[in-house]
């Protein structure tokens, strides 16, 4: 038996009195087994007891200057709730206060994808944790969607519309001619996330159909070229750079980048790395047990393999005992500015290949692979989620990481 909410309209629900004699109006929603909640209606003007009659569709008497607007607003809110109940009932899903809250705080038209997408960004699902850069991509995707078609109702969405949007993206101009396929794929994935959520959680679409659309209409990305990582000699050159006092920001970002190379962590991961994630093994030395910001997957990182890592930690550690974060917050800058500094560092080191925040992680993985780290051990160190990424479905702990990397000596090559 699906819970159907009981909806009623309340005037001055507190039964209070004030000097003006004017009070607000709320929608009362009751779900079986839970305390009722009240949702205030935004009114152009409050209503007195003499102006209130409480009859359906005629809640406010016509002696109120805004009776028509208020009655329409109440009816509109009730209709929103009834539409929500119908959608959930059709999918045999229980109505929750979370769904009601989201419905009533929605800005725009609920059945328009563009408005839905905007609200998804404004009030993301509770389980979604993304960095600012990823949210910027969602915003960019929405911008292109609006330019493609400013009002797309959910009833219009089919494989033809999806294909048209793909063609639209494919014809957009990028920095070097047409937009990069990887950028298009990024937008494509964001659209799929929002449509899938609209289908599975809010029941505007059939989840099976959405899956079919994106299965039939794909955005292909050419395989990455070799050279996403740095070679050992290039890491050595970075490590040996000498800086003047005025170049503190470059030295700082060189060190943070090297720490990325040592740990395989992204720049965002460094910003949330906590002191309680740093451990010391009596036999080996420092190591990290934590999780990646991107997917919360556990990771074990053997810092003891990189002697300079301990120097970086000591140099930039936050000494405030009340701050749980390992590194000082003021060290970090916007990732775009960080990437610009990495380009300057590459130039100073004579590195011709492109360097960015992601290069550190790629370099870390490539070094371990090249020097013989076992696949499940590497997977654990990288915090990968899917088996296809590095076949990460093995039980691997600290001892396995030590055993799987014992033949590798990065200290010997001075990086």
C-alpha positions as MATLAB code, in Angstrom:
seq = 'XXXXXXXXXXXXXXXXXXXXXXXXXXXXXXXXXXXXXXXXXXXXXXXXXXXXXXXXXXXXXXXXXXXXXXXXXXXXXXXXXXXXXXXXXXXXXXXXXXXXXXXXXXXXXXXXXXXXXXXXXXXXXXXXXXXXXXXXXXXXXXXXXXXXXXXXXXXXXXXXXXXXXXXXXXXXXXXXXXXXXXXXXXXXXXXXXXXXXXXXXXXXXXXXXXXXXXXXXXXXXXXXXXXXXXXXXXXXXXXXXXXXXXXXXXXXXXXXXXXXXXXXXXXXXXXXXXXXXXXXXXXXXXXXXXXXXXXXXXXXXXXXXXXXXXXXXXXXXXXXXXXXXXXXXXXXXXXXXXXXXXXXXXXXXXXXXXXXXXXXXXXXXXXXXXXXXXXXXXXXXXXXXXXXXXXXXXXXXXXXXXXXXXXXXXXXXXX';
ca = [
       0.000    0.000    0.000;
       1.572    3.279   -1.143;
       1.409    6.231    1.203;
      -0.704    9.037   -0.237;
      -0.237   12.369    1.540;
      -3.169   14.200    3.097;
      -3.095   17.820    1.944;
      -4.953   20.703    3.571;
      -4.768   24.508    3.628;
      -4.228   26.323    6.935;
      -4.671   30.008    7.776;
      -2.810   31.208   10.870;
      -1.938   27.632   11.783;
      -0.360   28.751   15.078;
      -3.699   30.334   16.129;
      -1.722   33.341   17.307;
      -2.870   36.945   17.506;
      -1.019   40.092   16.553;
      -1.735   43.803   16.365;
      -2.292   43.832   12.589;
      -4.728   40.907   12.596;
      -3.091   39.635    9.372;
      -1.687   36.118    9.056;
       0.000   33.795    6.593;
      -1.328   30.718    4.784;
       0.379   27.311    4.726;
      -0.106   23.964    3.028;
      -0.196   21.163    5.595;
       1.050   17.782    4.390;
       0.666   14.607    6.408;
       2.353   11.297    5.549;
       1.311    8.254    7.536;
       3.779    7.491   10.312;
       5.508   10.889   10.204;
       4.909   14.269   11.797;
       3.028   16.640    9.477;
       4.897   19.482    7.810;
       3.708   22.949    6.871;
       4.820   24.771    3.744;
       4.198   28.554    3.772;
       2.644   30.089    0.659;
       4.350   33.221   -0.651;
       1.632   35.879   -0.487;
       1.456   39.389   -1.970;
      -0.249   40.385    1.310;
      -1.296   38.541    4.461;
      -4.915   37.687    5.185;
      -7.179   38.612    8.108;
      -9.668   36.249    9.758;
     -12.551   38.192    8.150;
     -11.010   37.705    4.684;
     -10.550   33.936    5.109;
     -13.293   31.418    4.360;
     -11.322   28.211    3.690;
     -13.516   26.835    0.884;
     -11.813   24.881   -1.879;
     -10.661   27.190   -4.703;
     -12.210   30.110   -2.799;
     -10.046   30.087    0.301;
      -9.795   33.877    0.463;
     -12.886   36.056    0.121;
     -13.140   38.655   -2.597;
     -12.954   41.436   -0.004;
      -9.159   40.927   -0.025;
      -7.394   43.076   -2.673;
      -5.307   40.071   -3.813;
      -7.917   37.319   -3.360;
      -7.569   36.068   -6.948;
      -3.745   35.867   -6.890;
      -3.714   34.133   -3.490;
      -6.375   31.573   -4.449;
      -4.472   30.829   -7.670;
      -1.193   30.408   -5.751;
      -2.792   27.964   -3.293;
      -4.372   25.975   -6.140;
      -1.071   25.931   -8.041;
       0.789   24.540   -5.005;
      -1.826   21.841   -4.412;
      -1.709   20.899   -8.107;
       2.079   20.529   -7.898;
       1.691   18.124   -4.997;
      -1.072   16.172   -6.754;
       1.078   15.839   -9.886;
       3.937   14.564   -7.734;
       1.673   11.974   -6.106;
       0.393   10.817   -9.522;
       3.929   10.352  -10.887;
       5.060    8.363   -7.868;
       1.843    6.347   -7.776;
       2.220    5.416  -11.462;
       5.720    4.084  -10.704;
       4.562    2.333   -7.525;
       6.999    4.462   -5.487;
       6.335    5.936   -2.023;
       6.050    9.716   -1.703;
       8.607   11.157    0.722;
       9.026   14.538    2.362;
      12.366   14.849    0.557;
      10.517   14.629   -2.778;
       7.875   17.101   -1.563;
      10.505   19.576   -0.333;
      12.297   19.404   -3.668;
       9.032   19.837   -5.582;
       7.872   22.900   -3.681;
      11.285   24.598   -3.744;
      11.594   24.062   -7.497;
      12.128   27.186   -9.581;
      10.592   27.298  -13.038;
       8.422   24.690  -14.719;
       8.790   21.156  -13.408;
       8.011   19.471  -16.737;
      10.662   21.472  -18.637;
      14.060   19.761  -18.848;
      15.967   23.068  -18.937;
      14.415   24.193  -15.633;
      14.842   20.721  -14.140;
      18.538   20.710  -15.114;
      19.043   24.146  -13.527;
      17.407   23.008  -10.285;
      19.508   19.824  -10.270;
      22.592   22.072  -10.187;
      21.085   24.471   -7.647;
      19.880   21.744   -5.270;
      21.759   18.524   -6.112;
      20.711   15.174   -4.640;
      21.944   14.605   -1.098;
      24.211   11.750   -2.187;
      25.989   13.765   -4.899;
      29.362   15.283   -3.952;
      31.199   16.940   -6.832;
      33.992   19.479   -7.062;
      33.551   22.994   -8.459;
      35.185   22.099  -11.768;
      32.649   19.321  -12.391;
      29.742   21.632  -11.524;
      31.154   24.120  -14.039;
      30.815   21.388  -16.670;
      27.181   20.838  -15.662;
      26.589   24.580  -16.055;
      28.299   24.579  -19.453;
      26.168   21.625  -20.562;
      23.021   23.493  -19.496;
      24.175   26.588  -21.392;
      24.553   24.542  -24.589;
      21.211   22.836  -23.967;
      19.504   26.231  -23.639;
      21.185   27.465  -26.826;
      20.085   24.313  -28.618;
      16.457   24.628  -27.447;
      15.416   26.905  -24.597;
      12.317   24.915  -23.571;
      12.357   21.138  -23.844;
       9.415   19.404  -22.229;
       9.988   15.882  -20.934;
       7.274   14.654  -23.308;
       9.449   15.750  -26.278;
      12.455   13.684  -25.263;
      13.129   10.773  -27.597;
      16.066    9.370  -29.562;
      15.559   11.969  -32.317;
      15.941   14.901  -29.930;
      18.943   13.249  -28.246;
      20.571   12.708  -31.657;
      19.887   16.324  -32.665;
      21.561   17.594  -29.492;
      24.567   15.377  -30.162;
      24.860   16.807  -33.688;
      24.522   20.315  -32.276;
      27.418   19.725  -29.861;
      29.527   18.113  -32.595;
      29.235   21.241  -34.752;
      30.210   23.691  -32.015;
      33.534   25.447  -32.358;
      36.325   24.885  -29.879;
      39.773   26.377  -29.416;
      41.198   24.427  -32.340;
      38.367   24.174  -34.823;
      35.518   21.911  -33.730;
      34.893   21.152  -30.088;
      37.108   18.448  -28.632;
      35.381   15.019  -28.533;
      36.361   14.597  -24.864;
      34.573   17.865  -24.025;
      31.479   16.753  -25.936;
      31.598   13.405  -24.107;
      31.786   15.253  -20.785;
      28.633   17.257  -21.600;
      26.983   14.107  -22.925;
      27.612   12.289  -19.663;
      26.168   15.189  -17.642;
      22.970   15.160  -19.715;
      22.659   11.413  -19.195;
      23.080   11.808  -15.411;
      20.305   14.413  -15.192;
      17.894   12.513  -17.460;
      18.529    9.254  -15.596;
      17.866   10.989  -12.278;
      14.669   12.555  -13.661;
      13.567    9.087  -14.760;
      14.523    7.027  -11.720;
      13.854    9.483   -8.904;
      11.177   11.862  -10.173;
       9.536    9.509  -12.701;
       9.269   11.969  -15.587;
      10.675    9.414  -18.021;
      11.079    5.687  -18.477;
      14.553    4.679  -17.175;
      14.780    1.831  -19.702;
      14.125    4.235  -22.576;
      16.787    6.668  -21.356;
      19.295    3.831  -21.147;
      18.361    2.769  -24.684;
      18.738    6.296  -26.105;
      22.275    6.641  -24.800;
      23.147    3.084  -25.786;
      22.078    3.721  -29.380;
      23.447    7.272  -29.658;
      26.996    7.416  -28.364;
      29.731   10.016  -28.333;
      33.031    8.387  -29.191;
      36.341    9.728  -27.929;
      39.600    8.766  -29.653;
      41.943    6.794  -27.458;
      44.293    8.969  -25.439;
      47.640    9.517  -27.036;
      50.768    8.319  -25.336;
      52.393   10.923  -23.168;
      49.723   11.784  -20.617;
      52.386   11.099  -18.004;
      55.881   12.456  -17.376;
      58.984   10.367  -17.869;
      61.254    9.692  -14.888;
      63.894   12.119  -16.235;
      61.254   14.866  -16.423;
      60.203   14.278  -12.813;
      63.877   14.450  -11.844;
      64.217   17.812  -13.617;
      61.206   19.177  -11.758;
      62.599   17.888   -8.480;
      65.940   19.647   -9.061;
      64.523   23.062   -9.974;
      65.987   25.905   -7.890;
      63.780   28.881   -7.030;
      64.370   32.435   -5.916;
      62.517   33.811   -2.898;
      60.056   35.709   -5.086;
      59.041   32.452   -6.781;
      57.385   30.978   -3.678;
      54.134   30.213   -5.521;
      55.970   28.233   -8.211;
      58.014   26.319   -5.635;
      54.852   25.566   -3.656;
      53.030   24.263   -6.734;
      56.089   22.260   -7.819;
      56.083   20.571   -4.416;
      52.337   19.929   -4.462;
      52.623   18.501   -7.966;
      55.448   16.199   -6.849;
      53.224   15.099   -3.972;
      50.590   14.240   -6.597;
      53.219   12.203   -8.441;
      54.086   10.378   -5.210;
      50.486    9.732   -4.158;
      48.407    9.586   -7.354;
      45.974   12.045   -5.770;
      44.281   14.846   -7.660;
      44.725   18.465   -6.569;
      41.239   18.419   -4.999;
      42.192   15.321   -3.007;
      45.199   17.121   -1.516;
      42.942   19.907   -0.248;
      40.829   17.509    1.828;
      43.623   15.185    2.974;
      43.359   14.867    6.760;
      45.977   14.411    9.450;
      44.208   11.306   10.719;
      44.733    9.671    7.292;
      48.524    9.788    7.666;
      50.001    6.752    9.436;
      53.454    5.430   10.230;
      54.588    1.835    9.965;
      57.514    1.022   12.282;
      59.313   -1.015    9.630;
      58.529    1.017    6.508;
      57.571    4.613    7.295;
      54.685    6.922    6.379;
      51.631    5.831    4.427;
      48.154    7.216    3.757;
      44.833    5.474    4.225;
      41.942    7.531    2.944;
      39.449    7.967    0.151;
      39.347    9.888   -3.098;
      37.154   13.000   -3.340;
      35.786   11.844   -6.708;
      34.255    8.532   -5.639;
      34.971    7.999   -1.910;
      36.825    4.787   -2.764;
      39.407    3.648   -0.189;
      43.078    3.953   -1.040;
      46.390    2.937    0.545;
      49.389    5.035   -0.520;
      52.962    3.999    0.438;
      54.626    7.388    0.981;
      57.640    5.564    2.395;
      58.685    4.842   -1.191;
      59.305    8.565   -1.803;
      61.704   10.200    0.720;
      60.932   13.750   -0.464;
      57.221   13.247    0.364;
      58.003   13.504    4.087;
      59.843   16.802    3.489;
      56.833   18.210    1.622;
      54.502   17.234    4.450;
      56.780   18.805    7.053;
      57.172   21.958    4.970;
      53.455   22.569    4.334;
      51.748   20.818    7.237;
      49.108   22.834    9.103;
      50.524   23.123   12.625;
      47.187   24.194   14.137;
      46.059   21.177   16.230;
      42.407   22.202   15.833;
      42.541   21.968   12.035;
      41.956   18.362   10.904;
      43.413   18.992    7.420;
      46.998   17.972    6.738;
      47.997   20.925    4.549;
      47.472   24.631    5.204;
      44.366   25.868    3.443;
      46.000   29.031    2.085;
      48.417   26.916    0.016;
      45.712   26.064   -2.478;
      44.557   28.181   -5.397;
      41.967   27.729   -8.142;
      42.790   24.654  -10.217;
      42.974   26.783  -13.390;
      45.666   28.980  -11.776;
      47.449   25.843  -10.557;
      47.480   24.464  -14.109;
      48.931   27.747  -15.390;
      51.767   27.500  -12.859;
      52.411   23.914  -13.937;
      52.852   25.124  -17.522;
      55.442   27.640  -16.308;
      57.201   24.890  -14.352;
      57.209   22.666  -17.440;
      58.831   25.467  -19.442;
      61.504   26.018  -16.773;
      62.227   22.274  -16.675;
      62.404   21.892  -20.447;
      59.321   19.650  -20.468;
      57.544   19.963  -23.818;
      54.518   17.785  -23.119;
      51.382   19.305  -21.586;
      51.335   19.393  -17.778;
      48.160   19.745  -15.723;
      46.590   18.654  -12.445;
      45.860   15.232  -13.994;
      49.443   14.629  -15.123;
      50.589   13.851  -11.579;
      48.122   10.991  -11.198;
      48.932    9.549  -14.644;
      52.640    9.752  -13.861;
      52.173    7.962  -10.538;
      50.319    5.082  -12.187;
      52.812    4.826  -15.039;
      55.808    4.689  -12.672;
      54.295    1.880  -10.615;
      53.375   -0.084  -13.744;
      56.798    0.421  -15.311;
      58.649   -0.721  -12.211;
      56.498   -3.790  -11.697;
      53.773   -3.053   -9.130;
      51.124   -5.761   -9.182;
      47.757   -4.817  -10.664;
      45.530   -5.242   -7.567;
      48.108   -3.373   -5.485;
      48.157   -0.487   -7.971;
      44.364   -0.469   -7.994;
      44.291   -0.113   -4.217;
      46.820    2.699   -4.284;
      44.880    4.559   -6.990;
      41.482    4.173   -5.315;
      39.862    2.926   -8.523;
      36.178    2.069   -8.496;
      35.578   -0.316  -11.405;
      37.236   -3.627  -12.132;
      37.885   -2.546  -15.709;
      39.932    0.434  -14.447;
      42.606   -1.759  -12.851;
      40.675   -4.908  -12.019;
      40.094   -3.672   -8.488;
      38.212   -6.459   -6.777;
      40.914   -8.005   -4.642;
      41.465   -7.856   -0.891;
      44.504   -5.647   -0.535;
      45.744   -4.118    2.720;
      48.924   -2.408    3.918;
      50.943   -5.635    4.098;
      49.962   -6.527    0.528;
      50.969   -3.035   -0.636;
      54.368   -3.422    1.096;
      54.887   -6.866   -0.422;
      53.694   -5.807   -3.875;
      56.066   -2.825   -4.020;
      59.118   -4.074   -2.119;
      61.216   -4.499   -5.274;
      60.627   -0.887   -6.310;
      63.080    1.743   -5.070;
      62.228    5.276   -6.177;
      64.709    6.765   -3.691;
      67.497    5.328   -5.834;
      66.456    7.415   -8.837;
      66.133   10.610   -6.750;
      62.610   11.768   -7.471;
];
